[in-house]
Amino acid sequence: MTDEDLVIEIQKGNTELFNEVTERYFDKIFRYTTKMHLGNTDDAEDSTSETFYKAYRFINSYSPSIPFSAWIYRIARNTVIDHLRPKMRHPNVSLDSYLENNQDHFEDAPLDLSDKMMVEKFLEFVDEEERSILALFYIEGLSVKEISDLYKIKENTITVKIKRAKSKIKKYASEKGINYE
Protein backbone atom coordinates (compact mmCIF):
# COMPACT_ATOMS: atom_id res chain seq x y z
CA MET A 1 0.00 0.00 0.00
CA THR A 2 1.43 3.39 -0.97
CA ASP A 3 1.71 6.19 1.58
CA GLU A 4 -1.08 8.05 -0.16
CA ASP A 5 -3.38 5.00 -0.15
CA LEU A 6 -2.60 4.44 3.51
CA VAL A 7 -3.51 8.02 4.42
CA ILE A 8 -6.74 7.85 2.42
CA GLU A 9 -7.71 4.78 4.48
CA ILE A 10 -6.88 6.66 7.69
CA GLN A 11 -8.98 9.59 6.50
CA LYS A 12 -11.87 7.17 5.99
CA GLY A 13 -11.70 6.28 9.68
CA ASN A 14 -9.26 3.38 9.80
CA THR A 15 -7.09 5.29 12.30
CA GLU A 16 -5.17 2.27 13.57
CA LEU A 17 -3.29 2.38 10.25
CA PHE A 18 -1.52 5.50 11.50
CA ASN A 19 0.85 3.11 13.29
CA GLU A 20 2.06 2.05 9.85
CA VAL A 21 2.75 5.69 8.95
CA THR A 22 4.74 6.06 12.15
CA GLU A 23 6.73 2.90 11.42
CA ARG A 24 7.53 4.07 7.88
CA TYR A 25 8.60 7.57 8.82
CA PHE A 26 9.76 7.64 12.43
CA ASP A 27 13.46 6.99 11.79
CA LYS A 28 13.57 9.40 8.85
CA ILE A 29 11.84 12.21 10.74
CA PHE A 30 13.94 11.64 13.84
CA ARG A 31 17.14 11.72 11.78
CA TYR A 32 15.99 14.93 10.08
CA THR A 33 14.99 16.66 13.34
CA THR A 34 18.28 15.58 14.93
CA LYS A 35 20.20 17.28 12.10
CA MET A 36 18.05 20.38 12.38
CA HIS A 37 18.66 20.49 16.14
CA LEU A 38 22.41 20.03 15.51
CA GLY A 39 22.53 16.69 17.26
CA ASN A 40 20.48 17.57 20.33
CA THR A 41 18.54 14.32 20.63
CA ASP A 42 16.26 15.55 23.43
CA ASP A 43 14.99 18.40 21.27
CA ALA A 44 14.85 16.07 18.26
CA GLU A 45 12.72 13.58 20.18
CA ASP A 46 10.34 16.37 21.20
CA SER A 47 10.10 17.64 17.62
CA THR A 48 9.61 14.13 16.24
CA SER A 49 6.83 13.33 18.70
CA GLU A 50 5.14 16.62 18.00
CA THR A 51 5.44 16.04 14.25
CA PHE A 52 3.54 12.75 14.47
CA TYR A 53 0.99 14.25 16.84
CA LYS A 54 0.33 17.07 14.35
CA ALA A 55 0.26 14.66 11.40
CA TYR A 56 -2.35 12.53 13.15
CA ARG A 57 -4.36 15.54 14.26
CA PHE A 58 -4.41 17.12 10.80
CA ILE A 59 -4.44 13.96 8.68
CA ASN A 60 -7.72 15.03 7.08
CA SER A 61 -6.03 18.13 5.66
CA TYR A 62 -3.62 15.98 3.62
CA SER A 63 -4.31 15.96 -0.10
CA PRO A 64 -2.79 13.30 -2.37
CA SER A 65 -1.90 16.06 -4.85
CA ILE A 66 1.53 16.20 -3.16
CA PRO A 67 3.64 13.29 -1.97
CA PHE A 68 2.93 12.30 1.63
CA SER A 69 6.65 12.46 2.40
CA ALA A 70 6.71 16.16 1.46
CA TRP A 71 3.68 16.79 3.66
CA ILE A 72 5.10 15.14 6.76
CA TYR A 73 8.56 16.68 6.27
CA ARG A 74 6.88 20.09 6.04
CA ILE A 75 5.22 19.42 9.39
CA ALA A 76 8.59 18.34 10.83
CA ARG A 77 10.33 21.41 9.44
CA ASN A 78 7.73 23.79 10.86
CA THR A 79 7.83 22.00 14.21
CA VAL A 80 11.61 22.32 14.41
CA ILE A 81 11.40 26.00 13.49
CA ASP A 82 8.91 26.52 16.30
CA HIS A 83 11.32 24.83 18.71
CA LEU A 84 14.35 26.75 17.43
CA ARG A 85 12.72 30.17 17.28
CA PRO A 86 13.56 31.13 20.89
CA LYS A 87 17.14 29.88 20.42
CA MET A 88 17.64 31.81 17.17
CA ARG A 89 18.25 34.96 19.18
CA HIS A 90 21.48 33.40 20.40
CA PRO A 91 24.16 32.79 17.77
CA ASN A 92 25.67 29.36 17.26
CA VAL A 93 29.24 28.53 18.07
CA SER A 94 31.49 30.42 15.67
CA LEU A 95 33.10 28.59 12.79
CA ASP A 96 36.54 29.66 14.05
CA SER A 97 35.91 28.09 17.43
CA TYR A 98 34.55 24.89 15.89
CA LEU A 99 37.48 24.49 13.52
CA GLU A 100 40.03 25.21 16.23
CA ASN A 101 38.52 22.45 18.35
CA ASN A 102 38.22 19.99 15.44
CA GLN A 103 41.23 20.84 13.27
CA ASP A 104 42.83 17.40 13.64
CA HIS A 105 39.82 15.81 11.98
CA PHE A 106 39.96 18.12 8.96
CA GLU A 107 43.69 18.39 8.26
CA ASP A 108 44.06 15.03 6.56
CA ALA A 109 40.69 14.69 4.86
CA PRO A 110 39.45 16.74 1.92
CA LEU A 111 36.00 18.24 2.31
CA ASP A 112 33.57 16.40 0.05
CA LEU A 113 30.00 17.65 0.24
CA SER A 114 28.66 14.39 -1.12
CA ASP A 115 29.97 12.78 2.06
CA LYS A 116 27.10 12.80 4.56
CA MET A 117 29.44 13.06 7.53
CA MET A 118 31.02 16.26 6.22
CA VAL A 119 27.64 17.80 5.46
CA GLU A 120 26.61 16.99 9.02
CA LYS A 121 29.77 18.62 10.39
CA PHE A 122 29.05 21.86 8.56
CA LEU A 123 25.28 22.13 9.01
CA GLU A 124 25.63 24.47 11.96
CA PHE A 125 27.44 27.02 9.81
CA VAL A 126 24.56 27.69 7.46
CA ASP A 127 21.22 29.28 8.24
CA GLU A 128 18.11 27.29 9.18
CA GLU A 129 16.67 27.09 5.67
CA GLU A 130 19.99 26.02 4.14
CA ARG A 131 20.46 23.49 6.94
CA SER A 132 17.02 22.05 6.26
CA ILE A 133 17.51 21.81 2.51
CA LEU A 134 21.00 20.28 2.78
CA ALA A 135 19.80 17.76 5.38
CA LEU A 136 16.83 16.77 3.24
CA PHE A 137 18.92 16.49 0.07
CA TYR A 138 22.21 14.96 1.27
CA ILE A 139 21.21 13.13 4.43
CA GLU A 140 17.59 12.10 3.90
CA GLY A 141 18.04 11.60 0.16
CA LEU A 142 14.97 13.55 -0.92
CA SER A 143 14.94 14.68 -4.52
CA VAL A 144 14.93 18.34 -5.55
CA LYS A 145 11.29 17.83 -6.61
CA GLU A 146 10.30 16.47 -3.20
CA ILE A 147 12.03 19.36 -1.45
CA SER A 148 10.35 21.75 -3.88
CA ASP A 149 6.96 20.26 -2.95
CA LEU A 150 7.81 20.59 0.73
CA TYR A 151 8.79 24.26 0.47
CA LYS A 152 6.17 25.05 -2.17
CA ILE A 153 8.74 26.76 -4.36
CA LYS A 154 10.17 25.99 -7.80
CA GLU A 155 12.70 23.21 -8.28
CA ASN A 156 15.18 25.67 -9.79
CA THR A 157 15.02 27.73 -6.62
CA ILE A 158 15.84 24.65 -4.52
CA THR A 159 18.78 23.86 -6.81
CA VAL A 160 20.08 27.41 -6.41
CA LYS A 161 19.68 27.23 -2.63
CA ILE A 162 21.67 23.97 -2.53
CA LYS A 163 24.42 25.51 -4.64
CA ARG A 164 24.54 28.65 -2.49
CA ALA A 165 24.74 26.64 0.73
CA LYS A 166 27.52 24.50 -0.75
CA SER A 167 29.33 27.67 -1.84
CA LYS A 168 29.02 29.10 1.67
CA ILE A 169 30.52 25.93 3.15
CA LYS A 170 33.25 25.94 0.51
CA LYS A 171 34.08 29.55 1.37
CA TYR A 172 34.26 28.77 5.10
CA ALA A 173 36.47 25.78 4.42
CA SER A 174 38.73 27.77 2.11
CA GLU A 175 39.11 30.59 4.64
CA LYS A 176 40.24 28.02 7.20
CA GLY A 177 42.61 26.23 4.86
CA ILE A 178 40.57 23.07 4.63
CA ASN A 179 41.03 21.23 1.33
CA TYR A 180 37.74 21.32 -0.56
CA GLU A 181 37.43 19.29 -3.73
Helices and strands as residue ranges (DSSP letters): H 3-11, G 15-17, H 18-36, H 41-57, G 59-61, H 68-84, G 85-89, H 95-107, H 116-122, G 123-125, H 128-134, I 135-139, H 144-151, H 155-175
